[in-house]
Amino acid sequence: KAGVTQTPRYLIKTRGQQVTLSCSPISGHRSVSWYQQTPGQGLQFLFEYFSETQRNKGNFPGRFSGRQFSNSRSEMNVSTLELGDSALYLCASSLERGRETQYFGPGTRLLVL
Amino acid sequence: QQQVKQSPQSLIVQKGGISIINCAYENTAFDYFPWYQQFPGKGPALLIAIRPDVSEKKEGRFTISFNKSAKQFSLHIMDSQPGDSATYFCAAGKSQGNLIFGKGTKLSVKP
């Protein structure tokens, strides 16, 4: 079974631009969570989607948004990029909500100049 | 109440030694405590997880010890190998909630 895939793997943007990242969960998995990973703050939860609905949201500004499609694929969008948004963005999928094992993708490394 | 504190930040261990990483949490509602291993350029991978109804769980060379009253849990890696060199994250969460991660421990195992 293929793992979690994320595209693109690397991205360079400039301040003020917006960006869309994509995540394809493991086949059959219905829950997708997004995390931001930085050296200073570690792994921080952005949001979780299940059955096309946002179920949980972390403490990030409204510039960060996401959605989930009927096939469980998910996208996250960051508008009006800031230098501090440079990070590794990780997507994790699990079969259901709750304490199911989360499987992480390789991440998208975003650099904002 | 949502923090998970992890220590040490970095750890150097000789091959064959025991690596110990500690975590402390605040929220008594947390009921799931996983450990993740991350290699450079890869996403975190689940190593081992424990629920608060047991005090210890062992899988191969990896053991989680859990102290509910102290709100602490730790990862022990026995017979540490150079291939174990990675960053380790503890996490805590509750049913239907998201995981809160520690800041990570960079482990280097010297041959």
gemmi code that builds the backbone of each chain (N, CA, C; Angstrom):
import gemmi

chains = {
    "A": [
        ("LYS", (0.840, -1.193, 0.000), (0.000, 0.000, 0.000), (0.875, 1.244, 0.000)),
        ("ALA", (0.587, 2.202, -0.878), (1.390, 3.408, -0.958), (1.195, 4.234, 0.310)),
        ("GLY", (2.266, 4.948, 0.685), (2.202, 5.790, 1.872), (1.548, 7.121, 1.571)),
        ("VAL", (1.650, 8.020, 2.537), (1.123, 9.375, 2.369), (2.032, 10.124, 1.399)),
        ("THR", (1.444, 10.743, 0.402), (2.247, 11.513, -0.541), (1.895, 12.984, -0.430)),
        ("GLN", (2.925, 13.816, -0.568), (2.735, 15.249, -0.487), (3.411, 15.901, -1.689)),
        ("THR", (2.729, 16.867, -2.249), (3.299, 17.602, -3.367), (3.038, 19.094, -3.201)),
        ("PRO", (3.964, 19.943, -3.634), (5.305, 19.559, -4.071), (6.193, 19.242, -2.869)),
        ("ARG", (7.368, 18.757, -3.092), (8.274, 18.470, -1.978), (9.020, 19.717, -1.518)),
        ("TYR", (9.303, 20.596, -2.455), (10.012, 21.829, -2.145), (9.335, 22.993, -2.873)),
        ("LEU", (9.382, 24.134, -2.198), (8.700, 25.299, -2.753), (9.400, 26.560, -2.261)),
        ("ILE", (9.632, 27.482, -3.183), (10.186, 28.784, -2.804), (9.196, 29.853, -3.235)),
        ("LYS", (8.812, 30.686, -2.281), (7.863, 31.764, -2.555), (8.430, 33.062, -1.980)),
        ("THR", (7.814, 34.159, -2.353), (8.197, 35.453, -1.781), (7.075, 35.965, -0.880)),
        ("ARG", (7.453, 36.853, 0.011), (6.483, 37.427, 0.940), (5.281, 37.994, 0.197)),
        ("GLY", (4.116, 37.782, 0.755), (2.897, 38.305, 0.170), (2.201, 37.346, -0.791)),
        ("GLN", (2.942, 36.384, -1.297), (2.320, 35.404, -2.198), (1.473, 34.422, -1.403)),
        ("GLN", (0.746, 33.586, -2.120), (0.021, 32.516, -1.462), (0.498, 31.183, -2.012)),
        ("VAL", (0.224, 30.120, -1.268), (0.706, 28.810, -1.666), (-0.341, 27.746, -1.319)),
        ("THR", (-0.405, 26.726, -2.146), (-1.304, 25.590, -1.891), (-0.485, 24.311, -1.888)),
        ("LEU", (-0.621, 23.558, -0.821), (0.078, 22.280, -0.677), (-0.944, 21.149, -0.730)),
        ("SER", (-0.516, 20.023, -1.269), (-1.438, 18.910, -1.458), (-0.990, 17.676, -0.693)),
        ("CYS", (-1.957, 16.906, -0.240), (-1.684, 15.682, 0.512), (-2.644, 14.586, 0.058)),
        ("SER", (-2.080, 13.451, -0.317), (-2.900, 12.278, -0.635), (-2.699, 11.247, 0.457)),
        ("PRO", (-3.745, 10.933, 1.219), (-3.580, 9.990, 2.329), (-3.433, 8.554, 1.829)),
        ("ILE", (-3.092, 7.692, 2.737), (-3.047, 6.266, 2.433), (-4.453, 5.834, 2.031)),
        ("SER", (-4.530, 4.972, 1.023), (-5.829, 4.513, 0.525), (-6.684, 3.956, 1.667)),
        ("GLY", (-7.915, 4.459, 1.782), (-8.819, 4.000, 2.824), (-8.805, 4.859, 4.075)),
        ("HIS", (-7.790, 5.680, 4.210), (-7.730, 6.570, 5.376), (-8.642, 7.770, 5.154)),
        ("ARG", (-9.388, 8.121, 6.191), (-10.354, 9.198, 6.043), (-9.994, 10.463, 6.822)),
        ("SER", (-9.039, 10.343, 7.739), (-8.658, 11.506, 8.537), (-7.305, 12.028, 8.067)),
        ("VAL", (-7.230, 13.331, 7.872), (-5.974, 13.972, 7.461), (-5.696, 15.132, 8.406)),
        ("SER", (-4.485, 15.148, 8.955), (-4.060, 16.237, 9.825), (-2.852, 16.921, 9.212)),
        ("TRP", (-2.738, 18.204, 9.454), (-1.607, 18.983, 8.966), (-0.823, 19.540, 10.151)),
        ("TYR", (0.511, 19.539, 10.008), (1.397, 20.057, 11.038), (2.439, 20.959, 10.395)),
        ("GLN", (2.882, 21.945, 11.143), (4.000, 22.788, 10.729), (5.193, 22.408, 11.609)),
        ("GLN", (6.340, 22.158, 10.987), (7.533, 21.813, 11.753), (8.629, 22.842, 11.504)),
        ("THR", (9.097, 23.479, 12.563), (10.207, 24.422, 12.501), (11.217, 24.060, 13.576)),
        ("PRO", (12.485, 24.459, 13.394), (13.499, 24.138, 14.414), (13.154, 24.736, 15.783)),
        ("GLY", (12.563, 25.908, 15.785), (12.306, 26.587, 17.050), (11.063, 26.104, 17.766)),
        ("GLN", (10.017, 25.843, 17.028), (8.721, 25.495, 17.628), (8.384, 24.010, 17.542)),
        ("GLY", (9.185, 23.256, 16.808), (8.903, 21.826, 16.688), (7.688, 21.577, 15.824)),
        ("LEU", (6.956, 20.522, 16.153), (5.769, 20.126, 15.397), (4.537, 20.771, 16.008)),
        ("GLN", (3.860, 21.582, 15.226), (2.661, 22.244, 15.729), (1.467, 21.875, 14.858)),
        ("PHE", (0.387, 21.535, 15.509), (-0.829, 21.104, 14.843), (-1.524, 22.279, 14.162)),
        ("LEU", (-1.868, 22.092, 12.896), (-2.585, 23.122, 12.152), (-4.079, 22.853, 12.154)),
        ("PHE", (-4.473, 21.731, 11.556), (-5.885, 21.343, 11.550), (-6.035, 19.890, 11.133)),
        ("GLU", (-7.233, 19.378, 11.405), (-7.582, 18.007, 11.047), (-8.872, 18.021, 10.249)),
        ("TYR", (-8.891, 17.202, 9.208), (-10.095, 17.035, 8.401), (-10.543, 15.588, 8.420)),
        ("PHE", (-11.830, 15.404, 8.485), (-12.439, 14.077, 8.453), (-13.772, 14.205, 7.742)),
        ("SER", (-13.975, 13.342, 6.757), (-15.214, 13.395, 5.973), (-15.491, 14.809, 5.469)),
        ("GLU", (-14.475, 15.425, 4.922), (-14.558, 16.740, 4.271), (-14.886, 17.881, 5.233)),
        ("THR", (-14.816, 17.631, 6.521), (-15.138, 18.657, 7.512), (-13.939, 18.886, 8.440)),
        ("GLN", (-13.674, 20.144, 8.747), (-12.613, 20.437, 9.687), (-13.084, 20.080, 11.090)),
        ("ARG", (-12.340, 19.211, 11.767), (-12.759, 18.713, 13.079), (-12.007, 19.371, 14.219)),
        ("ASN", (-10.764, 19.749, 13.959), (-9.937, 20.381, 14.990), (-9.096, 21.436, 14.323)),
        ("LYS", (-8.773, 22.480, 15.071), (-7.940, 23.536, 14.516), (-6.932, 23.967, 15.572)),
        ("GLY", (-5.695, 24.154, 15.142), (-4.656, 24.624, 16.041), (-4.672, 26.134, 16.133)),
        ("ASN", (-3.682, 26.662, 16.823), (-3.614, 28.085, 17.094), (-2.804, 28.812, 16.024)),
        ("PHE", (-3.328, 28.848, 14.830), (-2.676, 29.531, 13.717), (-3.621, 30.596, 13.172)),
        ("PRO", (-3.047, 31.654, 12.575), (-3.926, 32.722, 12.041), (-4.770, 32.233, 10.875)),
        ("GLY", (-5.776, 33.036, 10.548), (-6.711, 32.685, 9.498), (-6.085, 32.594, 8.108)),
        ("ARG", (-4.823, 33.042, 7.986), (-4.145, 32.920, 6.691), (-3.927, 31.451, 6.309)),
        ("PHE", (-3.976, 30.611, 7.315), (-3.811, 29.173, 7.099), (-5.194, 28.539, 6.987)),
        ("SER", (-5.436, 27.886, 5.892), (-6.735, 27.246, 5.700), (-6.540, 25.914, 4.997)),
        ("GLY", (-7.562, 25.120, 5.009), (-7.452, 23.833, 4.352), (-8.798, 23.340, 3.879)),
        ("ARG", (-8.755, 22.226, 3.193), (-9.997, 21.564, 2.814), (-9.710, 20.110, 2.513)),
        ("GLN", (-10.767, 19.343, 2.482), (-10.638, 17.921, 2.163), (-11.684, 17.580, 1.112)),
        ("PHE", (-11.281, 16.769, 0.178), (-12.171, 16.391, -0.900), (-12.843, 15.041, -0.598)),
        ("SER", (-13.802, 14.676, -1.430), (-14.565, 13.452, -1.171), (-13.694, 12.199, -1.241)),
        ("ASN", (-12.566, 12.272, -1.930), (-11.668, 11.109, -1.995), (-10.632, 11.140, -0.865)),
        ("SER", (-10.832, 12.016, 0.124), (-9.989, 12.199, 1.315), (-8.705, 12.981, 1.057)),
        ("ARG", (-8.398, 13.255, -0.200), (-7.243, 14.108, -0.469), (-7.464, 15.466, 0.175)),
        ("SER", (-6.376, 16.082, 0.589), (-6.502, 17.348, 1.307), (-5.523, 18.373, 0.746)),
        ("GLU", (-5.913, 19.609, 0.854), (-5.041, 20.717, 0.492), (-4.997, 21.708, 1.642)),
        ("MET", (-3.843, 22.343, 1.804), (-3.804, 23.469, 2.717), (-3.289, 24.686, 1.952)),
        ("ASN", (-3.780, 25.822, 2.333), (-3.458, 27.069, 1.660), (-2.932, 28.066, 2.688)),
        ("VAL", (-1.890, 28.763, 2.315), (-1.399, 29.857, 3.156), (-1.405, 31.116, 2.307)),
        ("SER", (-2.130, 32.096, 2.736), (-2.211, 33.344, 1.977), (-1.286, 34.385, 2.598)),
        ("THR", (-0.954, 35.383, 1.829), (-0.113, 36.489, 2.289), (1.079, 35.967, 3.096)),
        ("LEU", (1.918, 35.232, 2.426), (3.034, 34.568, 3.096), (3.951, 35.547, 3.826)),
        ("GLU", (4.434, 35.091, 4.992), (5.398, 35.844, 5.776), (6.675, 35.019, 5.893)),
        ("LEU", (7.789, 35.711, 6.201), (9.069, 35.001, 6.318), (8.971, 33.864, 7.332)),
        ("GLY", (8.217, 34.093, 8.394), (8.081, 33.115, 9.461), (7.296, 31.877, 9.081)),
        ("ASP", (6.718, 31.882, 7.896), (5.974, 30.702, 7.432), (6.910, 29.662, 6.833)),
        ("SER", (8.177, 30.008, 6.689), (9.146, 29.035, 6.193), (9.212, 27.862, 7.160)),
        ("ALA", (8.950, 26.679, 6.649), (8.847, 25.509, 7.528), (8.692, 24.256, 6.683)),
        ("LEU", (8.714, 23.139, 7.366), (8.336, 21.869, 6.756), (6.881, 21.620, 7.120)),
        ("TYR", (6.046, 21.453, 6.127), (4.622, 21.205, 6.372), (4.352, 19.718, 6.166)),
        ("LEU", (3.882, 19.102, 7.214), (3.665, 17.666, 7.224), (2.185, 17.343, 7.239)),
        ("CYS", (1.857, 16.330, 6.497), (0.498, 15.817, 6.466), (0.532, 14.410, 7.060)),
        ("ALA", (-0.468, 14.087, 7.844), (-0.560, 12.750, 8.431), (-1.958, 12.206, 8.213)),
        ("SER", (-2.051, 10.932, 7.875), (-3.372, 10.342, 7.698), (-3.591, 9.194, 8.670)),
        ("SER", (-4.835, 8.972, 8.995), (-5.201, 7.824, 9.823), (-6.534, 7.282, 9.333)),
        ("LEU", (-6.777, 6.031, 9.712), (-7.967, 5.337, 9.217), (-9.242, 6.074, 9.650)),
        ("GLU", (-9.324, 6.349, 10.917), (-10.472, 7.035, 11.483), (-9.970, 8.128, 12.391)),
        ("ARG", (-10.865, 8.802, 13.074), (-10.475, 9.787, 14.074), (-10.150, 9.074, 15.368)),
        ("GLY", (-9.644, 9.836, 16.311), (-9.364, 9.244, 17.617), (-7.948, 8.739, 17.679)),
        ("ARG", (-7.721, 7.666, 18.363), (-6.366, 7.228, 18.645), (-5.806, 6.249, 17.630)),
        ("GLU", (-6.236, 6.383, 16.399), (-5.641, 5.588, 15.344), (-4.220, 6.087, 15.087)),
        ("THR", (-3.364, 5.199, 14.652), (-2.000, 5.579, 14.312), (-2.002, 6.589, 13.178)),
        ("GLN", (-1.247, 7.654, 13.344), (-1.089, 8.641, 12.290), (0.158, 8.321, 11.485)),
        ("TYR", (0.008, 8.276, 10.185), (1.128, 8.019, 9.282), (1.476, 9.328, 8.578)),
        ("PHE", (2.723, 9.730, 8.711), (3.153, 11.005, 8.153), (3.708, 10.855, 6.742)),
        ("GLY", (3.501, 11.872, 5.951), (4.146, 11.983, 4.661), (5.528, 12.579, 4.820)),
        ("PRO", (6.271, 12.735, 3.716), (7.640, 13.267, 3.787), (7.685, 14.780, 3.990)),
        ("GLY", (6.550, 15.436, 3.778), (6.489, 16.876, 3.993), (6.774, 17.693, 2.753)),
        ("THR", (6.347, 18.941, 2.815), (6.675, 19.945, 1.810), (7.509, 21.010, 2.509)),
        ("ARG", (8.709, 21.223, 2.001), (9.559, 22.260, 2.595), (9.301, 23.568, 1.870)),
        ("LEU", (8.793, 24.542, 2.620), (8.463, 25.850, 2.067), (9.480, 26.872, 2.546)),
        ("LEU", (10.036, 27.602, 1.596), (10.951, 28.687, 1.925), (10.331, 29.985, 1.420)),
        ("VAL", (10.172, 30.929, 2.327), (9.609, 32.232, 1.969), (10.722, 33.269, 2.003)),
        ("LEU", (10.939, 33.928, 0.859), (12.018, 34.919, 0.768), (11.462, 36.330, 0.786)),
    ],
    "B": [
        ("GLN", (-1.677, 24.020, 30.029), (-2.238, 22.663, 30.212), (-2.059, 21.800, 28.968)),
        ("GLN", (-1.659, 22.442, 27.872), (-1.532, 21.702, 26.638), (-0.105, 21.343, 26.289)),
        ("GLN", (0.860, 21.744, 27.115), (2.256, 21.537, 26.760), (2.739, 20.119, 27.037)),
        ("VAL", (3.711, 19.705, 26.216), (4.449, 18.472, 26.475), (5.924, 18.866, 26.486)),
        ("LYS", (6.582, 18.662, 27.609), (7.975, 19.073, 27.751), (8.882, 17.870, 27.594)),
        ("GLN", (9.842, 17.977, 26.700), (10.721, 16.859, 26.369), (12.169, 17.219, 26.684)),
        ("SER", (12.886, 16.249, 27.231), (14.318, 16.458, 27.522), (15.065, 15.139, 27.387)),
        ("PRO", (16.366, 15.184, 27.065), (17.138, 16.369, 26.717), (16.896, 16.789, 25.271)),
        ("GLN", (17.426, 17.928, 24.893), (17.318, 18.388, 23.507), (18.194, 17.549, 22.601)),
        ("SER", (19.355, 17.161, 23.111), (20.251, 16.312, 22.335), (20.904, 15.296, 23.257)),
        ("LEU", (21.312, 14.195, 22.655), (21.828, 13.072, 23.435), (22.866, 12.332, 22.613)),
        ("ILE", (24.022, 12.102, 23.215), (25.062, 11.314, 22.549), (25.288, 10.058, 23.385)),
        ("VAL", (25.189, 8.920, 22.731), (25.308, 7.632, 23.412), (26.278, 6.756, 22.631)),
        ("GLN", (27.046, 5.958, 23.343), (27.935, 5.008, 22.683), (27.133, 3.801, 22.205)),
        ("LYS", (27.593, 3.217, 21.124), (26.965, 1.997, 20.595), (26.871, 0.946, 21.709)),
        ("GLY", (25.701, 0.361, 21.822), (25.474, -0.635, 22.858), (24.928, -0.072, 24.154)),
        ("GLY", (24.929, 1.227, 24.290), (24.449, 1.870, 25.510), (22.933, 2.035, 25.515)),
        ("ILE", (22.447, 2.615, 26.594), (21.007, 2.844, 26.731), (20.720, 4.341, 26.524)),
        ("SER", (19.769, 4.626, 25.641), (19.345, 6.005, 25.428), (18.031, 6.215, 26.173)),
        ("ILE", (17.960, 7.321, 26.918), (16.751, 7.606, 27.683), (16.280, 9.018, 27.384)),
        ("ILE", (15.037, 9.136, 26.981), (14.432, 10.430, 26.670), (13.171, 10.562, 27.519)),
        ("ASN", (13.012, 11.724, 28.124), (11.911, 11.931, 29.058), (10.915, 12.981, 28.567)),
        ("CYS", (9.660, 12.770, 28.924), (8.625, 13.742, 28.598), (7.682, 13.921, 29.776)),
        ("ALA", (7.160, 15.131, 29.911), (6.196, 15.433, 30.953), (5.021, 16.174, 30.337)),
        ("TYR", (3.837, 15.859, 30.810), (2.644, 16.513, 30.279), (1.854, 17.116, 31.419)),
        ("GLU", (0.894, 17.967, 31.069), (0.129, 18.668, 32.098), (-1.342, 18.264, 32.117)),
        ("ASN", (-1.877, 17.966, 30.940), (-3.313, 17.730, 30.844), (-3.658, 16.294, 31.239)),
        ("THR", (-4.342, 16.122, 32.345), (-4.676, 14.776, 32.823), (-5.706, 14.075, 31.946)),
        ("ALA", (-6.280, 14.804, 31.004), (-7.252, 14.185, 30.083), (-6.560, 13.440, 28.946)),
        ("PHE", (-5.265, 13.636, 28.779), (-4.546, 12.923, 27.717), (-4.617, 11.417, 27.983)),
        ("ASP", (-4.878, 10.658, 26.923), (-4.994, 9.214, 27.111), (-4.231, 8.418, 26.060)),
        ("TYR", (-3.340, 9.072, 25.351), (-2.582, 8.393, 24.303), (-1.218, 9.051, 24.209)),
        ("PHE", (-0.158, 8.245, 24.277), (1.199, 8.777, 24.359), (2.096, 8.016, 23.383)),
        ("PRO", (2.255, 8.552, 22.163), (3.124, 7.901, 21.184), (4.512, 8.525, 21.142)),
        ("TRP", (5.434, 7.765, 20.637), (6.773, 8.253, 20.328), (6.990, 8.100, 18.827)),
        ("TYR", (7.559, 9.151, 18.232), (7.851, 9.137, 16.804), (9.357, 9.282, 16.595)),
        ("GLN", (9.814, 8.676, 15.510), (11.222, 8.739, 15.106), (11.272, 9.437, 13.758)),
        ("GLN", (12.185, 10.393, 13.623), (12.284, 11.115, 12.356), (13.727, 11.159, 11.889)),
        ("PHE", (13.939, 10.685, 10.662), (15.240, 10.785, 10.022), (15.248, 12.017, 9.133)),
        ("PRO", (16.441, 12.582, 8.867), (16.514, 13.785, 8.021), (15.851, 13.553, 6.664)),
        ("GLY", (15.035, 14.511, 6.265), (14.373, 14.427, 4.971), (13.140, 13.539, 4.938)),
        ("LYS", (12.779, 13.012, 6.089), (11.606, 12.118, 6.159), (10.588, 12.672, 7.135)),
        ("GLY", (9.361, 12.197, 7.006), (8.355, 12.547, 8.004), (8.512, 11.653, 9.223)),
        ("PRO", (7.951, 12.065, 10.360), (8.016, 11.229, 11.564), (7.319, 9.886, 11.350)),
        ("ALA", (7.849, 8.857, 11.963), (7.251, 7.522, 11.880), (6.970, 7.023, 13.290)),
        ("LEU", (5.788, 6.457, 13.488), (5.430, 5.954, 14.816), (6.358, 4.821, 15.221)),
        ("LEU", (6.906, 4.960, 16.431), (7.831, 3.954, 16.967), (7.102, 3.016, 17.920)),
        ("ILE", (6.436, 3.606, 18.880), (5.757, 2.843, 19.923), (4.811, 3.799, 20.632)),
        ("ALA", (3.709, 3.260, 21.167), (2.734, 4.113, 21.851), (2.184, 3.391, 23.070)),
        ("ILE", (1.702, 4.164, 24.029), (1.179, 3.590, 25.263), (-0.077, 4.335, 25.688)),
        ("ARG", (-0.953, 3.615, 26.380), (-2.130, 4.248, 26.974), (-1.969, 4.204, 28.484)),
        ("PRO", (-2.648, 5.071, 29.232), (-2.370, 5.215, 30.671), (-2.804, 4.050, 31.549)),
        ("ASP", (-3.398, 3.004, 30.961), (-3.801, 1.878, 31.799), (-2.662, 0.885, 32.018)),
        ("VAL", (-1.513, 1.115, 31.389), (-0.335, 0.268, 31.622), (0.844, 1.152, 31.993)),
        ("SER", (1.802, 0.592, 32.720), (2.948, 1.385, 33.182), (4.178, 1.179, 32.302)),
        ("GLU", (4.149, 0.151, 31.470), (5.299, -0.108, 30.619), (4.876, -0.878, 29.385)),
        ("LYS", (5.535, -0.569, 28.276), (5.292, -1.312, 27.040), (6.622, -1.477, 26.333)),
        ("LYS", (6.869, -2.699, 25.886), (8.155, -2.995, 25.265), (7.935, -3.545, 23.872)),
        ("GLU", (8.717, -3.034, 22.920), (8.698, -3.572, 21.564), (10.138, -3.646, 21.081)),
        ("GLY", (10.669, -4.850, 21.107), (12.054, -5.028, 20.708), (12.989, -4.308, 21.662)),
        ("ARG", (13.834, -3.437, 21.117), (14.777, -2.694, 21.956), (14.167, -1.414, 22.543)),
        ("PHE", (12.935, -1.115, 22.188), (12.289, 0.126, 22.605), (11.266, -0.145, 23.709)),
        ("THR", (11.357, 0.643, 24.788), (10.448, 0.514, 25.923), (9.924, 1.888, 26.310)),
        ("ILE", (8.601, 1.963, 26.532), (8.019, 3.181, 27.116), (7.710, 2.863, 28.575)),
        ("SER", (8.139, 3.765, 29.455), (7.740, 3.699, 30.863), (6.798, 4.862, 31.121)),
        ("PHE", (5.695, 4.580, 31.818), (4.654, 5.594, 32.018), (4.356, 5.730, 33.502)),
        ("ASN", (4.399, 6.963, 34.011), (4.093, 7.243, 35.411), (2.923, 8.225, 35.453)),
        ("LYS", (1.737, 7.671, 35.648), (0.527, 8.490, 35.572), (0.477, 9.538, 36.683)),
        ("SER", (0.881, 9.177, 37.889), (0.786, 10.119, 39.013), (1.744, 11.294, 38.826)),
        ("ALA", (2.900, 11.015, 38.221), (3.883, 12.077, 37.992), (3.652, 12.789, 36.666)),
        ("LYS", (2.743, 12.272, 35.861), (2.471, 12.804, 34.526), (3.749, 12.851, 33.694)),
        ("GLN", (4.445, 11.724, 33.704), (5.690, 11.626, 32.956), (5.739, 10.301, 32.200)),
        ("PHE", (6.433, 10.308, 31.084), (6.682, 9.068, 30.364), (8.035, 9.182, 29.667)),
        ("SER", (8.643, 8.039, 29.454), (9.986, 8.063, 28.901), (10.175, 6.933, 27.890)),
        ("LEU", (11.137, 7.153, 27.012), (11.506, 6.163, 26.003), (12.905, 5.662, 26.345)),
        ("HIS", (13.049, 4.367, 26.408), (14.350, 3.752, 26.628), (14.703, 2.950, 25.369)),
        ("ILE", (15.888, 3.204, 24.835), (16.383, 2.427, 23.700), (17.560, 1.605, 24.204)),
        ("MET", (17.352, 0.319, 24.266), (18.412, -0.580, 24.751), (19.355, -0.909, 23.609)),
        ("ASP", (20.611, -1.222, 23.961), (21.592, -1.628, 22.942), (21.545, -0.676, 21.752)),
        ("SER", (21.682, 0.613, 22.012), (21.575, 1.636, 20.973), (22.571, 1.382, 19.841)),
        ("GLN", (22.085, 1.593, 18.617), (22.883, 1.359, 17.414), (23.025, 2.651, 16.612)),
        ("PRO", (24.101, 2.774, 15.811), (24.246, 3.979, 14.977), (23.021, 4.251, 14.113)),
        ("GLY", (22.351, 3.205, 13.676), (21.132, 3.358, 12.869), (19.970, 3.969, 13.636)),
        ("ASP", (20.091, 4.044, 14.961), (19.047, 4.689, 15.776), (19.213, 6.206, 15.803)),
        ("SER", (20.325, 6.702, 15.264), (20.576, 8.147, 15.248), (19.477, 8.844, 14.462)),
        ("ALA", (18.723, 9.662, 15.137), (17.550, 10.317, 14.556), (17.032, 11.319, 15.585)),
        ("THR", (15.965, 12.011, 15.214), (15.287, 12.874, 16.173), (14.031, 12.159, 16.666)),
        ("TYR", (13.850, 12.156, 17.955), (12.719, 11.463, 18.579), (11.759, 12.486, 19.186)),
        ("PHE", (10.490, 12.274, 18.921), (9.458, 13.158, 19.451), (8.489, 12.352, 20.313)),
        ("CYS", (8.205, 12.875, 21.486), (7.093, 12.318, 22.240), (5.860, 13.156, 21.914)),
        ("ALA", (4.709, 12.599, 22.156), (3.467, 13.316, 21.915), (2.422, 12.833, 22.900)),
        ("ALA", (1.391, 13.628, 23.054), (0.287, 13.261, 23.937), (-0.995, 13.792, 23.334)),
        ("GLY", (-2.072, 13.062, 23.553), (-3.347, 13.511, 23.019), (-4.502, 12.806, 23.695)),
        ("LYS", (-5.703, 13.257, 23.387), (-6.895, 12.616, 23.926), (-7.830, 12.234, 22.787)),
        ("SER", (-8.740, 11.325, 23.086), (-9.643, 10.821, 22.061), (-10.331, 11.961, 21.332)),
        ("GLN", (-10.365, 11.846, 20.025), (-10.985, 12.844, 19.151), (-10.245, 14.173, 19.166)),
        ("GLY", (-9.072, 14.193, 19.751), (-8.303, 15.434, 19.773), (-7.017, 15.294, 18.994)),
        ("ASN", (-6.307, 16.393, 18.840), (-5.057, 16.348, 18.116), (-3.901, 15.988, 19.045)),
        ("LEU", (-2.778, 15.635, 18.458), (-1.585, 15.321, 19.230), (-0.801, 16.602, 19.530)),
        ("ILE", (-0.271, 16.678, 20.756), (0.646, 17.740, 21.144), (2.032, 17.114, 21.206)),
        ("PHE", (2.977, 17.683, 20.470), (4.306, 17.105, 20.385), (5.294, 17.830, 21.299)),
        ("GLY", (6.267, 17.066, 21.818), (7.415, 17.659, 22.466), (8.318, 18.264, 21.397)),
        ("LYS", (9.339, 18.996, 21.848), (10.207, 19.727, 20.916), (11.234, 18.821, 20.233)),
        ("GLY", (11.364, 17.584, 20.674), (12.264, 16.655, 20.007), (13.606, 16.488, 20.702)),
        ("THR", (14.189, 15.326, 20.529), (15.527, 15.011, 21.045), (16.343, 14.442, 19.908)),
        ("LYS", (17.473, 15.090, 19.632), (18.354, 14.587, 18.572), (19.328, 13.596, 19.187)),
        ("LEU", (19.185, 12.349, 18.784), (20.023, 11.277, 19.320), (21.141, 10.940, 18.345)),
        ("SER", (22.361, 10.914, 18.844), (23.509, 10.459, 18.057), (24.120, 9.269, 18.768)),
        ("VAL", (24.220, 8.160, 18.060), (24.836, 6.968, 18.618), (26.196, 6.797, 17.966)),
        ("LYS", (27.237, 6.874, 18.787), (28.608, 6.811, 18.282), (29.082, 5.356, 18.190)),
        ("PRO", (29.717, 4.992, 17.060), (30.182, 3.603, 16.888), (31.358, 3.258, 17.788)),
    ],
}
model = gemmi.Model(1)
for chain_id, residues in chains.items():
    chain = gemmi.Chain(chain_id)
    for i, (resn, *xyz) in enumerate(residues, 1):
        res = gemmi.Residue()
        res.name, res.seqid = resn, gemmi.SeqId(i, " ")
        for name, pos in zip(("N", "CA", "C"), xyz):
            atom = gemmi.Atom()
            atom.name, atom.element = name, gemmi.Element(name[0])
            atom.pos, atom.b_iso = gemmi.Position(*pos), 0.0
            res.add_atom(atom)
        chain.add_residue(res)
    model.add_chain(chain)
structure = gemmi.Structure()
structure.add_model(model)
structure.setup_entities()
